[in-house]
Amino acid sequence: MIEQLKPTAVWRFFCEIMQIPRPSKHEEKISAYLQKFGNDHGFETLHDSLGNVLIRKPASKGYENSQGVCLQAHMDMVCEKNGDKNFDFLKDPIQPLLDGEWLTADGTTLGADDGIGVAAILAILDDDII
């Protein structure tokens, strides 16, 4: 249901990101996911010992001499849950709930403050037109 929201590429990536546990100080899995994305697309992909990931996409045809653009978002998420919710942020995927125009999570934070930025960047990197 969420994958059908517009723009579809952003929400598709957001759904993938919600499946990856990523609390602060435990970004190994999301870092590996981003590195795999970059490598699978043939982009220069760098990472450091802290888990930061840099993916460089070549310029679109006709824009090779234009100034580059840098997009940045952080990978971790705020990990809060309701007191009665049995949930392990180190292992469990986020369970989204779409209620009309509102996207929330079932008894936990959604991680959208960070995840939607990463998803938007991935959608841009994945787009052949840009």
Buried (B, 14 or more C-beta within 10 A) or exposed (E): EBEEBEEEBBBBBBBBBBEBBBBEEBBEBBBBBBBEBBEEEEBEBEBEEEBBBBBEBEEEEEEEEEEEEEEEBBBBBBBEBEEEEEBEBEEBEBBBEEEEEEBBBEBBBBBBEBBBBBBBBBBBBBEEEE
